[in-house]
Amino acid sequence: MTYDFGIGDDSPVIADIGFERFEPGEAGLVGDAEWTSLPGKLERPTMTFRSQRSRELKDRGETARWRAGFTP
Protein backbone atom coordinates (compact mmCIF):
# COMPACT_ATOMS: atom_id res chain seq x y z
CA MET A 1 0.00 0.00 0.00
CA THR A 2 1.50 3.37 -1.03
CA TYR A 3 -0.97 5.88 0.46
CA ASP A 4 -0.61 8.23 -2.51
CA PHE A 5 -3.27 10.93 -2.04
CA GLY A 6 -2.22 12.96 -5.07
CA ILE A 7 -4.74 14.13 -7.63
CA GLY A 8 -4.00 13.04 -11.19
CA ASP A 9 -3.74 15.57 -14.02
CA ASP A 10 -6.77 13.99 -15.67
CA SER A 11 -8.98 14.27 -12.57
CA PRO A 12 -12.18 16.29 -13.16
CA VAL A 13 -11.82 17.87 -9.73
CA ILE A 14 -8.89 19.95 -11.02
CA ALA A 15 -11.15 21.73 -13.49
CA ASP A 16 -14.10 21.83 -11.07
CA ILE A 17 -12.25 23.85 -8.44
CA GLY A 18 -10.23 25.94 -10.89
CA PHE A 19 -6.86 24.81 -9.49
CA GLU A 20 -3.84 25.85 -11.53
CA ARG A 21 -0.69 23.80 -11.08
CA PHE A 22 2.49 25.63 -10.09
CA GLU A 23 6.11 24.91 -9.26
CA PRO A 24 6.48 24.68 -5.45
CA GLY A 25 9.93 26.30 -5.64
CA GLU A 26 8.31 29.42 -7.06
CA ALA A 27 5.72 29.73 -4.27
CA GLY A 28 6.10 32.24 -1.48
CA LEU A 29 5.77 35.89 -0.62
CA VAL A 30 6.18 38.02 -3.72
CA GLY A 31 6.13 41.72 -4.38
CA ASP A 32 8.27 44.75 -3.70
CA ALA A 33 10.92 44.82 -0.96
CA GLU A 34 8.74 46.92 1.36
CA TRP A 35 6.13 44.13 1.37
CA THR A 36 8.41 41.08 1.36
CA SER A 37 10.57 42.42 4.21
CA LEU A 38 7.65 42.69 6.67
CA PRO A 39 7.94 39.16 8.15
CA GLY A 40 11.53 39.89 9.17
CA LYS A 41 10.37 42.92 11.15
CA LEU A 42 8.00 40.95 13.41
CA GLU A 43 9.01 40.31 16.99
CA ARG A 44 8.18 36.74 17.80
CA PRO A 45 7.95 35.56 21.41
CA THR A 46 10.20 32.76 22.57
CA MET A 47 8.09 29.66 22.98
CA THR A 48 8.52 27.29 25.90
CA PHE A 49 7.21 23.77 25.60
CA ARG A 50 6.40 21.83 28.72
CA SER A 51 5.99 18.11 28.91
CA GLN A 52 3.91 16.18 31.39
CA ARG A 53 6.96 13.93 31.63
CA SER A 54 9.30 16.72 32.81
CA ARG A 55 10.32 15.03 36.07
CA GLU A 56 10.96 11.76 34.31
CA LEU A 57 13.13 13.38 31.64
CA LYS A 58 15.02 15.91 33.76
CA ASP A 59 18.07 13.68 34.21
CA ARG A 60 18.06 12.21 30.71
CA GLY A 61 20.10 13.35 27.75
CA GLU A 62 19.45 16.41 25.64
CA THR A 63 17.95 14.40 22.77
CA ALA A 64 15.37 12.67 24.97
CA ARG A 65 14.35 15.99 26.52
CA TRP A 66 14.14 17.69 23.11
CA ARG A 67 11.94 14.94 21.68
CA ALA A 68 9.54 15.29 24.59
CA GLY A 69 9.37 19.10 24.35
CA PHE A 70 11.14 19.54 27.69
CA THR A 71 12.72 22.87 28.55
CA PRO A 72 14.53 23.44 31.84
Secondary structure, 3 states (H helix, E strand, C coil): CCCCCCCCCCCHHHHHHCCCCCCHHHCCCCCCHHHHCHHHHCCCCCCCCCCCCHHHHCCCCHHHHHHCCCCC
